[in-house]
Amino acid sequence: MKKYEYKFIEVPAKRGMKVQAGDTFEACKEIIVSESKKGWRLKQVVTPFNEKMGVSYGVMGYQVIFEKEID
């Protein structure tokens, strides 16, 4: 039976006057490319629910989930 390990990387949403549209997406892409070179495979990108706010009023950030088969 195959076994896997997982890595979770948090990418906070970039905000502010000097932030360009797509900056957070570009950060996610850089992480995905970098981790794939280390043998990790992208499994999923999720937007965690902010429990303190009760509802989502915009993206707070993303969790990029990677998978790697282990021996």
Backbone as XML, in Angstrom:
<?xml version="1.0"?>
<chain id="A" units="angstrom">
  <residue number="1" name="MET">
    <atom name="N" x="0.842" y="-1.180" z="0.000"/>
    <atom name="CA" x="0.000" y="0.000" z="0.000"/>
    <atom name="C" x="0.892" y="1.251" z="0.000"/>
  </residue>
  <residue number="2" name="LYS">
    <atom name="N" x="0.578" y="2.188" z="-0.826"/>
    <atom name="CA" x="1.349" y="3.419" z="-0.913"/>
    <atom name="C" x="1.078" y="4.298" z="0.306"/>
  </residue>
  <residue number="3" name="LYS">
    <atom name="N" x="2.125" y="5.017" z="0.727"/>
    <atom name="CA" x="1.993" y="5.962" z="1.830"/>
    <atom name="C" x="2.399" y="7.344" z="1.327"/>
  </residue>
  <residue number="4" name="TYR">
    <atom name="N" x="1.782" y="8.353" z="1.925"/>
    <atom name="CA" x="2.042" y="9.720" z="1.503"/>
    <atom name="C" x="2.293" y="10.614" z="2.712"/>
  </residue>
  <residue number="5" name="GLU">
    <atom name="N" x="3.033" y="11.657" z="2.488"/>
    <atom name="CA" x="3.165" y="12.716" z="3.486"/>
    <atom name="C" x="2.647" y="14.001" z="2.845"/>
  </residue>
  <residue number="6" name="TYR">
    <atom name="N" x="2.232" y="14.922" z="3.688"/>
    <atom name="CA" x="1.628" y="16.152" z="3.196"/>
    <atom name="C" x="2.305" y="17.359" z="3.813"/>
  </residue>
  <residue number="7" name="LYS">
    <atom name="N" x="2.343" y="18.422" z="3.047"/>
    <atom name="CA" x="2.922" y="19.695" z="3.485"/>
    <atom name="C" x="1.873" y="20.772" z="3.240"/>
  </residue>
  <residue number="8" name="PHE">
    <atom name="N" x="1.689" y="21.637" z="4.235"/>
    <atom name="CA" x="0.727" y="22.731" z="4.147"/>
    <atom name="C" x="1.495" y="24.042" z="4.234"/>
  </residue>
  <residue number="9" name="ILE">
    <atom name="N" x="1.325" y="24.897" z="3.246"/>
    <atom name="CA" x="1.993" y="26.197" z="3.247"/>
    <atom name="C" x="0.933" y="27.283" z="3.187"/>
  </residue>
  <residue number="10" name="GLU">
    <atom name="N" x="0.976" y="28.171" z="4.171"/>
    <atom name="CA" x="0.021" y="29.280" z="4.226"/>
    <atom name="C" x="0.537" y="30.446" z="3.396"/>
  </residue>
  <residue number="11" name="VAL">
    <atom name="N" x="-0.329" y="30.982" z="2.557"/>
    <atom name="CA" x="-0.007" y="32.156" z="1.744"/>
    <atom name="C" x="-1.017" y="33.237" z="2.111"/>
  </residue>
  <residue number="12" name="PRO">
    <atom name="N" x="-0.598" y="34.208" z="2.938"/>
    <atom name="CA" x="-1.536" y="35.264" z="3.322"/>
    <atom name="C" x="-1.897" y="36.138" z="2.118"/>
  </residue>
  <residue number="13" name="ALA">
    <atom name="N" x="-3.132" y="36.612" z="2.092"/>
    <atom name="CA" x="-3.556" y="37.527" z="1.032"/>
    <atom name="C" x="-2.795" y="38.835" z="1.190"/>
  </residue>
  <residue number="14" name="LYS">
    <atom name="N" x="-2.243" y="39.319" z="0.105"/>
    <atom name="CA" x="-1.523" y="40.587" z="0.146"/>
    <atom name="C" x="-2.524" y="41.721" z="0.022"/>
  </residue>
  <residue number="15" name="ARG">
    <atom name="N" x="-2.349" y="42.725" z="0.861"/>
    <atom name="CA" x="-3.257" y="43.869" z="0.874"/>
    <atom name="C" x="-2.440" y="45.159" z="0.978"/>
  </residue>
  <residue number="16" name="GLY">
    <atom name="N" x="-3.060" y="46.239" z="0.596"/>
    <atom name="CA" x="-2.402" y="47.527" z="0.732"/>
    <atom name="C" x="-2.475" y="48.335" z="-0.546"/>
  </residue>
  <residue number="17" name="MET">
    <atom name="N" x="-2.016" y="49.569" z="-0.435"/>
    <atom name="CA" x="-2.107" y="50.502" z="-1.561"/>
    <atom name="C" x="-1.199" y="50.109" z="-2.729"/>
  </residue>
  <residue number="18" name="LYS">
    <atom name="N" x="-0.054" y="49.490" z="-2.440"/>
    <atom name="CA" x="0.914" y="49.186" z="-3.495"/>
    <atom name="C" x="0.794" y="47.763" z="-4.032"/>
  </residue>
  <residue number="19" name="VAL">
    <atom name="N" x="-0.197" y="47.029" z="-3.566"/>
    <atom name="CA" x="-0.386" y="45.644" z="-4.000"/>
    <atom name="C" x="-1.108" y="45.634" z="-5.339"/>
  </residue>
  <residue number="20" name="GLN">
    <atom name="N" x="-0.576" y="44.865" z="-6.249"/>
    <atom name="CA" x="-1.180" y="44.718" z="-7.570"/>
    <atom name="C" x="-2.168" y="43.549" z="-7.547"/>
  </residue>
  <residue number="21" name="ALA">
    <atom name="N" x="-3.197" y="43.649" z="-8.355"/>
    <atom name="CA" x="-4.137" y="42.531" z="-8.495"/>
    <atom name="C" x="-3.355" y="41.328" z="-8.990"/>
  </residue>
  <residue number="22" name="GLY">
    <atom name="N" x="-3.541" y="40.215" z="-8.336"/>
    <atom name="CA" x="-2.844" y="38.999" z="-8.752"/>
    <atom name="C" x="-1.555" y="38.721" z="-7.997"/>
  </residue>
  <residue number="23" name="ASP">
    <atom name="N" x="-1.129" y="39.620" z="-7.094"/>
    <atom name="CA" x="0.119" y="39.398" z="-6.348"/>
    <atom name="C" x="0.061" y="38.130" z="-5.512"/>
  </residue>
  <residue number="24" name="THR">
    <atom name="N" x="-1.061" y="37.891" z="-4.849"/>
    <atom name="CA" x="-1.188" y="36.694" z="-4.019"/>
    <atom name="C" x="-1.170" y="35.451" z="-4.894"/>
  </residue>
  <residue number="25" name="PHE">
    <atom name="N" x="-1.815" y="35.523" z="-6.045"/>
    <atom name="CA" x="-1.804" y="34.399" z="-6.974"/>
    <atom name="C" x="-0.388" y="34.117" z="-7.457"/>
  </residue>
  <residue number="26" name="GLU">
    <atom name="N" x="0.362" y="35.157" z="-7.744"/>
    <atom name="CA" x="1.752" y="34.991" z="-8.184"/>
    <atom name="C" x="2.589" y="34.344" z="-7.080"/>
  </residue>
  <residue number="27" name="ALA">
    <atom name="N" x="2.338" y="34.723" z="-5.826"/>
    <atom name="CA" x="3.043" y="34.110" z="-4.702"/>
    <atom name="C" x="2.733" y="32.621" z="-4.632"/>
  </residue>
  <residue number="28" name="CYS">
    <atom name="N" x="1.479" y="32.257" z="-4.847"/>
    <atom name="CA" x="1.083" y="30.841" z="-4.857"/>
    <atom name="C" x="1.803" y="30.098" z="-5.979"/>
  </residue>
  <residue number="29" name="LYS">
    <atom name="N" x="1.863" y="30.690" z="-7.154"/>
    <atom name="CA" x="2.528" y="30.050" z="-8.288"/>
    <atom name="C" x="4.005" y="29.815" z="-7.995"/>
  </residue>
  <residue number="30" name="GLU">
    <atom name="N" x="4.670" y="30.800" z="-7.394"/>
    <atom name="CA" x="6.092" y="30.657" z="-7.067"/>
    <atom name="C" x="6.314" y="29.510" z="-6.089"/>
  </residue>
  <residue number="31" name="ILE">
    <atom name="N" x="5.450" y="29.402" z="-5.095"/>
    <atom name="CA" x="5.556" y="28.316" z="-4.120"/>
    <atom name="C" x="5.331" y="26.970" z="-4.791"/>
  </residue>
  <residue number="32" name="ILE">
    <atom name="N" x="4.342" y="26.884" z="-5.647"/>
    <atom name="CA" x="4.036" y="25.624" z="-6.333"/>
    <atom name="C" x="5.216" y="25.177" z="-7.190"/>
  </residue>
  <residue number="33" name="VAL">
    <atom name="N" x="5.800" y="26.079" z="-7.944"/>
    <atom name="CA" x="6.943" y="25.745" z="-8.795"/>
    <atom name="C" x="8.138" y="25.330" z="-7.941"/>
  </residue>
  <residue number="34" name="SER">
    <atom name="N" x="8.401" y="26.081" z="-6.884"/>
    <atom name="CA" x="9.531" y="25.789" z="-5.997"/>
    <atom name="C" x="9.390" y="24.423" z="-5.339"/>
  </residue>
  <residue number="35" name="GLU">
    <atom name="N" x="8.218" y="24.127" z="-4.804"/>
    <atom name="CA" x="8.010" y="22.853" z="-4.112"/>
    <atom name="C" x="8.016" y="21.674" z="-5.084"/>
  </residue>
  <residue number="36" name="SER">
    <atom name="N" x="7.537" y="21.880" z="-6.302"/>
    <atom name="CA" x="7.545" y="20.787" z="-7.280"/>
    <atom name="C" x="8.973" y="20.386" z="-7.629"/>
  </residue>
  <residue number="37" name="LYS">
    <atom name="N" x="9.894" y="21.333" z="-7.620"/>
    <atom name="CA" x="11.306" y="21.031" z="-7.875"/>
    <atom name="C" x="11.912" y="20.196" z="-6.750"/>
  </residue>
  <residue number="38" name="LYS">
    <atom name="N" x="11.279" y="20.212" z="-5.585"/>
    <atom name="CA" x="11.742" y="19.433" z="-4.423"/>
    <atom name="C" x="11.034" y="18.082" z="-4.332"/>
  </residue>
  <residue number="39" name="GLY">
    <atom name="N" x="10.215" y="17.761" z="-5.331"/>
    <atom name="CA" x="9.548" y="16.470" z="-5.369"/>
    <atom name="C" x="8.132" y="16.460" z="-4.830"/>
  </residue>
  <residue number="40" name="TRP">
    <atom name="N" x="7.603" y="17.620" z="-4.455"/>
    <atom name="CA" x="6.233" y="17.699" z="-3.939"/>
    <atom name="C" x="5.263" y="17.897" z="-5.087"/>
  </residue>
  <residue number="41" name="ARG">
    <atom name="N" x="4.104" y="17.276" z="-4.982"/>
    <atom name="CA" x="3.056" y="17.417" z="-5.992"/>
    <atom name="C" x="1.915" y="18.226" z="-5.393"/>
  </residue>
  <residue number="42" name="LEU">
    <atom name="N" x="1.436" y="19.217" z="-6.152"/>
    <atom name="CA" x="0.306" y="20.023" z="-5.703"/>
    <atom name="C" x="-0.910" y="19.124" z="-5.559"/>
  </residue>
  <residue number="43" name="LYS">
    <atom name="N" x="-1.534" y="19.192" z="-4.389"/>
    <atom name="CA" x="-2.741" y="18.401" z="-4.135"/>
    <atom name="C" x="-3.981" y="19.281" z="-4.221"/>
  </residue>
  <residue number="44" name="GLN">
    <atom name="N" x="-3.921" y="20.453" z="-3.546"/>
    <atom name="CA" x="-5.100" y="21.315" z="-3.516"/>
    <atom name="C" x="-4.716" y="22.689" z="-2.967"/>
  </residue>
  <residue number="45" name="VAL">
    <atom name="N" x="-5.464" y="23.691" z="-3.376"/>
    <atom name="CA" x="-5.363" y="25.033" z="-2.791"/>
    <atom name="C" x="-6.728" y="25.342" z="-2.194"/>
  </residue>
  <residue number="46" name="VAL">
    <atom name="N" x="-6.746" y="25.700" z="-0.905"/>
    <atom name="CA" x="-8.016" y="25.983" z="-0.242"/>
    <atom name="C" x="-7.973" y="27.350" z="0.417"/>
  </residue>
  <residue number="47" name="THR">
    <atom name="N" x="-9.142" y="27.912" z="0.581"/>
    <atom name="CA" x="-9.311" y="29.166" z="1.321"/>
    <atom name="C" x="-9.947" y="28.811" z="2.654"/>
  </residue>
  <residue number="48" name="PRO">
    <atom name="N" x="-9.173" y="28.871" z="3.735"/>
    <atom name="CA" x="-9.742" y="28.517" z="5.032"/>
    <atom name="C" x="-10.858" y="29.473" z="5.449"/>
  </residue>
  <residue number="49" name="PHE">
    <atom name="N" x="-11.823" y="28.942" z="6.169"/>
    <atom name="CA" x="-12.932" y="29.731" z="6.698"/>
    <atom name="C" x="-12.445" y="30.477" z="7.931"/>
  </residue>
  <residue number="50" name="ASN">
    <atom name="N" x="-12.731" y="31.765" z="8.009"/>
    <atom name="CA" x="-12.351" y="32.574" z="9.162"/>
    <atom name="C" x="-13.437" y="32.446" z="10.219"/>
  </residue>
  <residue number="51" name="GLU">
    <atom name="N" x="-13.189" y="31.631" z="11.240"/>
    <atom name="CA" x="-14.196" y="31.361" z="12.267"/>
    <atom name="C" x="-14.537" y="32.601" z="13.092"/>
  </residue>
  <residue number="52" name="LYS">
    <atom name="N" x="-13.595" y="33.503" z="13.269"/>
    <atom name="CA" x="-13.827" y="34.696" z="14.088"/>
    <atom name="C" x="-14.831" y="35.640" z="13.433"/>
  </residue>
  <residue number="53" name="MET">
    <atom name="N" x="-14.808" y="35.699" z="12.104"/>
    <atom name="CA" x="-15.704" y="36.607" z="11.401"/>
    <atom name="C" x="-17.084" y="35.982" z="11.198"/>
  </residue>
  <residue number="54" name="GLY">
    <atom name="N" x="-17.158" y="34.671" z="11.222"/>
    <atom name="CA" x="-18.436" y="33.993" z="11.051"/>
    <atom name="C" x="-18.842" y="33.834" z="9.598"/>
  </residue>
  <residue number="55" name="VAL">
    <atom name="N" x="-18.477" y="34.752" z="8.773"/>
    <atom name="CA" x="-18.730" y="34.669" z="7.334"/>
    <atom name="C" x="-17.491" y="35.167" z="6.612"/>
  </residue>
  <residue number="56" name="SER">
    <atom name="N" x="-17.412" y="34.880" z="5.347"/>
    <atom name="CA" x="-16.235" y="35.290" z="4.583"/>
    <atom name="C" x="-16.470" y="36.649" z="3.927"/>
  </residue>
  <residue number="57" name="TYR">
    <atom name="N" x="-15.653" y="37.618" z="4.292"/>
    <atom name="CA" x="-15.701" y="38.955" z="3.683"/>
    <atom name="C" x="-14.453" y="39.190" z="2.862"/>
  </residue>
  <residue number="58" name="GLY">
    <atom name="N" x="-14.111" y="38.269" z="2.047"/>
    <atom name="CA" x="-12.900" y="38.381" z="1.258"/>
    <atom name="C" x="-11.895" y="37.342" z="1.720"/>
  </residue>
  <residue number="59" name="VAL">
    <atom name="N" x="-10.947" y="37.101" z="0.888"/>
    <atom name="CA" x="-9.958" y="36.065" z="1.148"/>
    <atom name="C" x="-8.916" y="36.567" z="2.141"/>
  </residue>
  <residue number="60" name="MET">
    <atom name="N" x="-8.706" y="35.797" z="3.197"/>
    <atom name="CA" x="-7.679" y="36.121" z="4.187"/>
    <atom name="C" x="-6.338" y="35.525" z="3.773"/>
  </residue>
  <residue number="61" name="GLY">
    <atom name="N" x="-6.389" y="34.498" z="2.970"/>
    <atom name="CA" x="-5.185" y="33.814" z="2.521"/>
    <atom name="C" x="-5.550" y="32.448" z="1.973"/>
  </residue>
  <residue number="62" name="TYR">
    <atom name="N" x="-4.541" y="31.672" z="1.667"/>
    <atom name="CA" x="-4.742" y="30.352" z="1.092"/>
    <atom name="C" x="-3.871" y="29.338" z="1.812"/>
  </residue>
  <residue number="63" name="GLN">
    <atom name="N" x="-4.282" y="28.093" z="1.780"/>
    <atom name="CA" x="-3.456" y="26.973" z="2.206"/>
    <atom name="C" x="-3.155" y="26.182" z="0.941"/>
  </residue>
  <residue number="64" name="VAL">
    <atom name="N" x="-1.871" y="26.068" z="0.625"/>
    <atom name="CA" x="-1.447" y="25.292" z="-0.535"/>
    <atom name="C" x="-0.990" y="23.942" z="0.011"/>
  </residue>
  <residue number="65" name="ILE">
    <atom name="N" x="-1.620" y="22.877" z="-0.453"/>
    <atom name="CA" x="-1.376" y="21.544" z="0.076"/>
    <atom name="C" x="-0.598" y="20.727" z="-0.969"/>
  </residue>
  <residue number="66" name="PHE">
    <atom name="N" x="0.492" y="20.131" z="-0.494"/>
    <atom name="CA" x="1.350" y="19.310" z="-1.344"/>
    <atom name="C" x="1.376" y="17.885" z="-0.825"/>
  </residue>
  <residue number="67" name="GLU">
    <atom name="N" x="1.656" y="16.960" z="-1.731"/>
    <atom name="CA" x="1.702" y="15.540" z="-1.414"/>
    <atom name="C" x="2.989" y="14.944" z="-1.956"/>
  </residue>
  <residue number="68" name="LYS">
    <atom name="N" x="3.562" y="13.986" z="-1.203"/>
    <atom name="CA" x="4.742" y="13.278" z="-1.670"/>
    <atom name="C" x="4.624" y="11.823" z="-1.215"/>
  </residue>
  <residue number="69" name="GLU">
    <atom name="N" x="4.890" y="10.906" z="-2.130"/>
    <atom name="CA" x="4.877" y="9.497" z="-1.763"/>
    <atom name="C" x="6.123" y="9.181" z="-0.953"/>
  </residue>
  <residue number="70" name="ILE">
    <atom name="N" x="5.942" y="8.369" z="0.099"/>
    <atom name="CA" x="7.078" y="7.972" z="0.930"/>
    <atom name="C" x="7.234" y="6.463" z="0.868"/>
  </residue>
  <residue number="71" name="ASP">
    <atom name="N" x="8.416" y="6.006" z="1.172"/>
    <atom name="CA" x="8.698" y="4.557" z="1.142"/>
    <atom name="C" x="8.211" y="3.878" z="2.386"/>
  </residue>
</chain>
